[in-house]
Amino acid sequence: MNVRRKRFLFYTLLAGGFTLLFLYFISGLNSSTAPTLTEVQAKELIQSPVSTPVLVPVPTPTLTPVPVSTPVPESAPVSEPAPAVMPALPADMPEQQSFPSLVVTTAPQTTSVTVDTYIPNVIVTPSTPFKVSIPVLNYHSVTIDPGNVVVISPAKLEAQMAYLHDHGYTPVSLATFINLIENDNVQEVPNNPVLLTFDDGYVDNVVEAMPILAKYNFPATLFMSPGMVEDAGYLNWEQVKQLHEAGWDIQPHGMTHPHLPQLTAEQQAFEITEARKLIEEKLGTQADVFCYPYGEYSKTTLKILKENGFRYAFTIDQGYTTNQQSPYLLKRLFVNGEEGLKAFINKLPKTK
């Protein structure tokens, strides 16, 4: 190899070495001065435009309860909303009971309605200075069916009525109940008033419940579905008339005990108004107090009740009825047929 070629090779290698050294220096400079993505984000989070520290809240995960499929009375409404369930109903209540067609949900399905929704002018408002609180007991079937919480045995019903009678409680008619709720100047207020209500219209209401209540001269209110009259296990019109003559008030519970929020407005209107119409025609009475099948209702349901002049409607929401509640969202107390007398007593207010 001649001297000229050796020199060319030497300078080529030297130039390459300097090039590599320069590139290495440039890359090191870039990596030391360029901020990482995390640093940029951190600066944006902790610095405001005026260099004032900003507290950055850390979102806390929301724990959503997972509904547990558990064995139930609806309602609720509403909505429906059951049964009522009942919201207060016991958590171990089966969704469908063994008694014919008796289905109950744990709570009204609609929760967007406020207690001030659709209050008729004739009803006292939540600003009323006086307050009335009355327990409204919610029964269904009266027979023997162990394990069915919405069915109470005749013996247990007898014991409960005896307790009311012996301890100064006064079951009242629906008319008296309304008078107490609406007026603060009732001349004769009964001692410790209680309203007894029975839902659905089972034939055992006339066979078992009616004689027990008649023994103590107690009135009651039956919420029935006229479209189910004479179905197996349900009252016929002659039996309904017997209850009415025995001092029971008969009021509508929908024509066919439907899930009202699942129906169109027209279908809901038919279920509500046709049930009222048939009861009034058959008995010659006024039937303007409604009870939500399954405790379910919607804003449409409440609108229909108001437009058709209904005075009150009962839910399966648990608690005493007061004149501070919306008249279309009155509360009741579910009577669990599997509980003993002590649990029943605990539902009642102390006698005065």
C-alpha positions as a Python dict, from the first residue, in 0.01 Angstrom:
ca = {
    (1, 'M'): (0, 0, 0),
    (2, 'N'): (151, 335, -99),
    (3, 'V'): (184, 634, 128),
    (4, 'R'): (-97, 831, -40),
    (5, 'R'): (-354, 554, 13),
    (6, 'K'): (-245, 511, 378),
    (7, 'R'): (-297, 880, 441),
    (8, 'F'): (-647, 872, 282),
    (9, 'L'): (-752, 579, 495),
    (10, 'F'): (-617, 743, 811),
    (11, 'Y'): (-804, 1072, 753),
    (12, 'T'): (-1124, 882, 666),
    (13, 'L'): (-1116, 690, 993),
    (14, 'L'): (-1034, 1007, 1186),
    (15, 'A'): (-1330, 1193, 1029),
    (16, 'G'): (-1562, 902, 1109),
    (17, 'G'): (-1450, 901, 1470),
    (18, 'F'): (-1514, 1272, 1508),
    (19, 'T'): (-1856, 1227, 1345),
    (20, 'L'): (-1954, 952, 1591),
    (21, 'L'): (-1828, 1158, 1883),
    (22, 'F'): (-2032, 1460, 1767),
    (23, 'L'): (-2350, 1256, 1726),
    (24, 'Y'): (-2306, 1102, 2072),
    (25, 'F'): (-2261, 1450, 2225),
    (26, 'I'): (-2575, 1586, 2052),
    (27, 'S'): (-2796, 1293, 2161),
    (28, 'G'): (-2678, 1326, 2520),
    (29, 'L'): (-2756, 1697, 2519),
    (30, 'N'): (-3112, 1639, 2391),
    (31, 'S'): (-3192, 1370, 2649),
    (32, 'S'): (-3073, 1584, 2938),
    (33, 'T'): (-3272, 1895, 2842),
    (34, 'A'): (-3600, 1749, 2709),
    (35, 'P'): (-3869, 1706, 2982),
    (36, 'T'): (-4057, 1379, 2997),
    (37, 'L'): (-4435, 1350, 2940),
    (38, 'T'): (-4488, 1290, 3308),
    (39, 'E'): (-4304, 1612, 3400),
    (40, 'V'): (-4509, 1815, 3155),
    (41, 'Q'): (-4831, 1675, 3293),
    (42, 'A'): (-4719, 1737, 3647),
    (43, 'K'): (-4635, 2101, 3571),
    (44, 'E'): (-4974, 2153, 3408),
    (45, 'L'): (-5149, 2003, 3710),
    (46, 'I'): (-4968, 2193, 3983),
    (47, 'Q'): (-4910, 2534, 3818),
    (48, 'S'): (-5174, 2791, 3732),
    (49, 'P'): (-5122, 3077, 3484),
    (50, 'V'): (-5032, 3305, 3776),
    (51, 'S'): (-4798, 3051, 3935),
    (52, 'T'): (-5046, 2984, 4217),
    (53, 'P'): (-5052, 2629, 4352),
    (54, 'V'): (-5366, 2437, 4255),
    (55, 'L'): (-5505, 2143, 4448),
    (56, 'V'): (-5586, 1863, 4208),
    (57, 'P'): (-5861, 1635, 4344),
    (58, 'V'): (-5805, 1267, 4301),
    (59, 'P'): (-6128, 1100, 4189),
    (60, 'T'): (-6255, 841, 4431),
    (61, 'P'): (-6407, 533, 4271),
    (62, 'T'): (-6780, 501, 4332),
    (63, 'L'): (-6890, 167, 4464),
    (64, 'T'): (-7220, 66, 4308),
    (65, 'P'): (-7410, -200, 4501),
    (66, 'V'): (-7472, -507, 4295),
    (67, 'P'): (-7837, -608, 4321),
    (68, 'V'): (-7873, -947, 4474),
    (69, 'S'): (-8144, -1169, 4342),
    (70, 'T'): (-8338, -1252, 4650),
    (71, 'P'): (-8652, -1432, 4709),
    (72, 'V'): (-9066, -1110, 4759),
    (73, 'P'): (-9485, -871, 4831),
    (74, 'E'): (-9518, -419, 4457),
    (75, 'S'): (-9464, -178, 4449),
    (76, 'A'): (-9418, -47, 4468),
    (77, 'P'): (-9587, 221, 4271),
    (78, 'V'): (-9361, 396, 4174),
    (79, 'S'): (-9302, 351, 3991),
    (80, 'E'): (-9308, 121, 4024),
    (81, 'P'): (-9196, 154, 4136),
    (82, 'A'): (-9311, -374, 4423),
    (83, 'P'): (-9412, -519, 4610),
    (84, 'A'): (-9356, -184, 4766),
    (85, 'V'): (-9145, -425, 4867),
    (86, 'M'): (-9139, -315, 5096),
    (87, 'P'): (-8868, -37, 5068),
    (88, 'A'): (-8881, -141, 5288),
    (89, 'L'): (-8985, -477, 5272),
    (90, 'P'): (-8759, -746, 5411),
    (91, 'A'): (-8462, -823, 5186),
    (92, 'D'): (-8534, -1194, 5192),
    (93, 'M'): (-8879, -1156, 5048),
    (94, 'P'): (-8937, -1374, 4739),
    (95, 'E'): (-9013, -1203, 4410),
    (96, 'Q'): (-9318, -1417, 4347),
    (97, 'Q'): (-9519, -1596, 4612),
    (98, 'S'): (-9700, -1925, 4585),
    (99, 'F'): (-10045, -1773, 4638),
    (100, 'P'): (-10227, -1731, 4303),
    (101, 'S'): (-10101, -1431, 4106),
    (102, 'L'): (-9957, -1260, 4412),
    (103, 'V'): (-9646, -1078, 4299),
    (104, 'V'): (-9466, -817, 4502),
    (105, 'T'): (-9162, -602, 4433),
    (106, 'T'): (-8922, -449, 4675),
    (107, 'A'): (-8986, -87, 4593),
    (108, 'P'): (-9152, 159, 4365),
    (109, 'Q'): (-8962, 164, 4040),
    (110, 'T'): (-8984, 539, 3991),
    (111, 'T'): (-8773, 759, 4217),
    (112, 'S'): (-8772, 1086, 4026),
    (113, 'V'): (-9102, 1210, 4162),
    (114, 'T'): (-9084, 1455, 4451),
    (115, 'V'): (-9320, 1452, 4747),
    (116, 'D'): (-9468, 1781, 4629),
    (117, 'T'): (-9571, 1651, 4289),
    (118, 'Y'): (-9933, 1706, 4188),
    (119, 'I'): (-10082, 1820, 4518),
    (120, 'P'): (-10454, 1898, 4466),
    (121, 'N'): (-10580, 2230, 4597),
    (122, 'V'): (-10817, 2060, 4842),
    (123, 'I'): (-10530, 1892, 5023),
    (124, 'V'): (-10322, 2051, 5296),
    (125, 'T'): (-9968, 2131, 5186),
    (126, 'P'): (-9637, 2047, 5358),
    (127, 'S'): (-9637, 2397, 5506),
    (128, 'T'): (-9948, 2317, 5713),
    (129, 'P'): (-9873, 2414, 6074),
    (130, 'F'): (-10044, 2112, 6230),
    (131, 'K'): (-9921, 1757, 6170),
    (132, 'V'): (-10121, 1436, 6170),
    (133, 'S'): (-9950, 1096, 6168),
    (134, 'I'): (-10151, 775, 6128),
    (135, 'P'): (-10027, 416, 6083),
    (136, 'V'): (-10180, 250, 5777),
    (137, 'L'): (-10137, -129, 5797),
    (138, 'N'): (-10092, -315, 5468),
    (139, 'Y'): (-10229, -672, 5450),
    (140, 'H'): (-10284, -906, 5156),
    (141, 'S'): (-10405, -1265, 5186),
    (142, 'V'): (-10535, -1428, 5508),
    (143, 'T'): (-10480, -1803, 5495),
    (144, 'I'): (-10222, -2071, 5578),
    (145, 'D'): (-9914, -2059, 5355),
    (146, 'P'): (-9590, -2108, 5555),
    (147, 'G'): (-9293, -1914, 5424),
    (148, 'N'): (-9503, -1661, 5233),
    (149, 'V'): (-9445, -1320, 5391),
    (150, 'V'): (-9745, -1154, 5224),
    (151, 'V'): (-9984, -1413, 5363),
    (152, 'I'): (-10090, -1398, 5727),
    (153, 'S'): (-10262, -1681, 5908),
    (154, 'P'): (-10611, -1622, 6053),
    (155, 'A'): (-10471, -1691, 6401),
    (156, 'K'): (-10207, -1419, 6368),
    (157, 'L'): (-10459, -1171, 6229),
    (158, 'E'): (-10689, -1251, 6523),
    (159, 'A'): (-10405, -1187, 6770),
    (160, 'Q'): (-10320, -855, 6605),
    (161, 'M'): (-10680, -733, 6604),
    (162, 'A'): (-10717, -837, 6967),
    (163, 'Y'): (-10406, -637, 7055),
    (164, 'L'): (-10542, -326, 6880),
    (165, 'H'): (-10873, -365, 7061),
    (166, 'D'): (-10723, -430, 7405),
    (167, 'H'): (-10459, -154, 7392),
    (168, 'G'): (-10659, 148, 7292),
    (169, 'Y'): (-10618, 161, 6913),
    (170, 'T'): (-10910, 258, 6690),
    (171, 'P'): (-10927, 124, 6334),
    (172, 'V'): (-11113, 386, 6130),
    (173, 'S'): (-11303, 404, 5805),
    (174, 'L'): (-11144, 562, 5500),
    (175, 'A'): (-11374, 863, 5534),
    (176, 'T'): (-11265, 920, 5894),
    (177, 'F'): (-10900, 877, 5795),
    (178, 'I'): (-10931, 1145, 5525),
    (179, 'N'): (-11112, 1376, 5763),
    (180, 'L'): (-10830, 1343, 6015),
    (181, 'I'): (-10564, 1406, 5749),
    (182, 'E'): (-10733, 1712, 5601),
    (183, 'N'): (-10866, 1892, 5909),
    (184, 'D'): (-10713, 2024, 6227),
    (185, 'N'): (-11049, 2097, 6390),
    (186, 'V'): (-11207, 1752, 6397),
    (187, 'Q'): (-11457, 1757, 6681),
    (188, 'E'): (-11415, 1398, 6793),
    (189, 'V'): (-11073, 1248, 6730),
    (190, 'P'): (-11068, 870, 6789),
    (191, 'N'): (-10809, 731, 7027),
    (192, 'N'): (-10494, 621, 6843),
    (193, 'P'): (-10646, 589, 6494),
    (194, 'V'): (-10526, 312, 6261),
    (195, 'L'): (-10628, 238, 5902),
    (196, 'L'): (-10644, -129, 5800),
    (197, 'T'): (-10590, -193, 5427),
    (198, 'F'): (-10602, -518, 5228),
    (199, 'D'): (-10458, -535, 4874),
    (200, 'D'): (-10565, -737, 4568),
    (201, 'G'): (-10904, -880, 4671),
    (202, 'Y'): (-10845, -1242, 4770),
    (203, 'V'): (-11146, -1455, 4850),
    (204, 'D'): (-11005, -1527, 5196),
    (205, 'N'): (-11060, -1161, 5281),
    (206, 'V'): (-11433, -1233, 5308),
    (207, 'V'): (-11397, -1589, 5439),
    (208, 'E'): (-11130, -1528, 5705),
    (209, 'A'): (-11063, -1158, 5758),
    (210, 'M'): (-11419, -1024, 5758),
    (211, 'P'): (-11543, -1234, 6055),
    (212, 'I'): (-11233, -1146, 6262),
    (213, 'L'): (-11272, -773, 6204),
    (214, 'A'): (-11648, -793, 6259),
    (215, 'K'): (-11583, -949, 6602),
    (216, 'Y'): (-11420, -621, 6710),
    (217, 'N'): (-11641, -397, 6496),
    (218, 'F'): (-11338, -286, 6294),
    (219, 'P'): (-11376, -129, 5947),
    (220, 'A'): (-11115, -180, 5675),
    (221, 'T'): (-11031, -69, 5321),
    (222, 'L'): (-10996, -313, 5031),
    (223, 'F'): (-10798, -219, 4719),
    (224, 'M'): (-10921, -453, 4445),
    (225, 'S'): (-10868, -513, 4073),
    (226, 'P'): (-11214, -553, 3911),
    (227, 'G'): (-11069, -728, 3607),
    (228, 'M'): (-10968, -1019, 3831),
    (229, 'V'): (-11311, -1066, 3988),
    (230, 'E'): (-11411, -1434, 3993),
    (231, 'D'): (-11063, -1550, 3892),
    (232, 'A'): (-10945, -1846, 4100),
    (233, 'G'): (-10865, -1728, 4450),
    (234, 'Y'): (-11025, -1386, 4407),
    (235, 'L'): (-11352, -1229, 4523),
    (236, 'N'): (-11665, -1216, 4309),
    (237, 'W'): (-11893, -913, 4311),
    (238, 'E'): (-12136, -1066, 4563),
    (239, 'Q'): (-11851, -1118, 4805),
    (240, 'V'): (-11727, -764, 4744),
    (241, 'K'): (-12074, -640, 4834),
    (242, 'Q'): (-12064, -847, 5153),
    (243, 'L'): (-11745, -674, 5256),
    (244, 'H'): (-11892, -335, 5175),
    (245, 'E'): (-12200, -408, 5386),
    (246, 'A'): (-11973, -519, 5670),
    (247, 'G'): (-11810, -175, 5681),
    (248, 'W'): (-11525, -218, 5436),
    (249, 'D'): (-11441, 64, 5193),
    (250, 'I'): (-11375, -65, 4840),
    (251, 'Q'): (-11124, 125, 4626),
    (252, 'P'): (-10937, 66, 4294),
    (253, 'H'): (-10605, -119, 4253),
    (254, 'G'): (-10595, -110, 3872),
    (255, 'M'): (-10818, -318, 3645),
    (256, 'T'): (-10577, -611, 3606),
    (257, 'H'): (-10308, -534, 3868),
    (258, 'P'): (-10056, -424, 3600),
    (259, 'H'): (-9706, -278, 3612),
    (260, 'L'): (-9828, 74, 3535),
    (261, 'P'): (-9493, 233, 3432),
    (262, 'Q'): (-9461, -28, 3158),
    (263, 'L'): (-9786, 86, 2993),
    (264, 'T'): (-9863, 375, 2760),
    (265, 'A'): (-10045, 677, 2901),
    (266, 'E'): (-10369, 557, 2740),
    (267, 'Q'): (-10334, 210, 2889),
    (268, 'Q'): (-10257, 351, 3232),
    (269, 'A'): (-10561, 578, 3212),
    (270, 'F'): (-10782, 281, 3127),
    (271, 'E'): (-10645, 67, 3411),
    (272, 'I'): (-10702, 347, 3662),
    (273, 'T'): (-11031, 498, 3551),
    (274, 'E'): (-11207, 178, 3444),
    (275, 'A'): (-11137, 16, 3782),
    (276, 'R'): (-11289, 317, 3953),
    (277, 'K'): (-11588, 319, 3720),
    (278, 'L'): (-11677, -48, 3778),
    (279, 'I'): (-11651, -23, 4157),
    (280, 'E'): (-11871, 285, 4166),
    (281, 'E'): (-12127, 124, 3934),
    (282, 'K'): (-12142, -203, 4127),
    (283, 'L'): (-12154, -52, 4477),
    (284, 'G'): (-12297, 295, 4424),
    (285, 'T'): (-12009, 447, 4618),
    (286, 'Q'): (-11723, 689, 4553),
    (287, 'A'): (-11392, 522, 4459),
    (288, 'D'): (-11139, 804, 4430),
    (289, 'V'): (-10854, 665, 4643),
    (290, 'F'): (-10602, 460, 4447),
    (291, 'C'): (-10341, 201, 4544),
    (292, 'Y'): (-10049, 137, 4306),
    (293, 'P'): (-10019, -225, 4188),
    (294, 'Y'): (-9677, -353, 4291),
    (295, 'G'): (-9622, -7, 4441),
    (296, 'E'): (-9510, 116, 4097),
    (297, 'Y'): (-9592, 453, 3940),
    (298, 'S'): (-9448, 723, 3714),
    (299, 'K'): (-9505, 1092, 3656),
    (300, 'T'): (-9761, 991, 3395),
    (301, 'T'): (-9946, 788, 3658),
    (302, 'L'): (-9961, 1085, 3895),
    (303, 'K'): (-10077, 1315, 3615),
    (304, 'I'): (-10362, 1075, 3531),
    (305, 'L'): (-10470, 1057, 3894),
    (306, 'K'): (-10480, 1437, 3920),
    (307, 'E'): (-10661, 1486, 3589),
    (308, 'N'): (-10928, 1236, 3692),
    (309, 'G'): (-10990, 1384, 4035),
    (310, 'F'): (-10843, 1116, 4259),
    (311, 'R'): (-10799, 1245, 4613),
    (312, 'Y'): (-10528, 1012, 4743),
    (313, 'A'): (-10305, 723, 4640),
    (314, 'F'): (-10115, 476, 4858),
    (315, 'T'): (-9767, 343, 4793),
    (316, 'I'): (-9576, 64, 4961),
    (317, 'D'): (-9314, 304, 5094),
    (318, 'Q'): (-9272, 226, 5461),
    (319, 'G'): (-9377, 469, 5732),
    (320, 'Y'): (-9676, 641, 5888),
    (321, 'T'): (-9907, 846, 5670),
    (322, 'T'): (-9892, 1217, 5748),
    (323, 'N'): (-10054, 1531, 5611),
    (324, 'Q'): (-9704, 1647, 5519),
    (325, 'Q'): (-9680, 1387, 5240),
    (326, 'S'): (-9801, 1431, 4885),
    (327, 'P'): (-10156, 1288, 4874),
    (328, 'Y'): (-10048, 1064, 4586),
    (329, 'L'): (-9747, 925, 4774),
    (330, 'L'): (-9893, 814, 5105),
    (331, 'K'): (-9691, 561, 5305),
    (332, 'R'): (-9803, 239, 5470),
    (333, 'L'): (-9667, -32, 5700),
    (334, 'F'): (-9630, -378, 5548),
    (335, 'V'): (-9749, -657, 5777),
    (336, 'N'): (-9514, -954, 5734),
    (337, 'G'): (-9710, -1273, 5787),
    (338, 'E'): (-9399, -1458, 5904),
    (339, 'E'): (-9331, -1220, 6193),
    (340, 'G'): (-9462, -1259, 6544),
    (341, 'L'): (-9685, -1033, 6751),
    (342, 'K'): (-9389, -842, 6898),
    (343, 'A'): (-9276, -724, 6554),
    (344, 'F'): (-9632, -614, 6482),
    (345, 'I'): (-9649, -417, 6807),
    (346, 'N'): (-9320, -244, 6726),
    (347, 'K'): (-9474, -100, 6410),
    (348, 'L'): (-9737, 87, 6610),
    (349, 'P'): (-9702, 421, 6785),
    (350, 'K'): (-9727, 418, 7161),
    (351, 'T'): (-10082, 465, 7284),
    (352, 'K'): (-10166, 801, 7432),
}
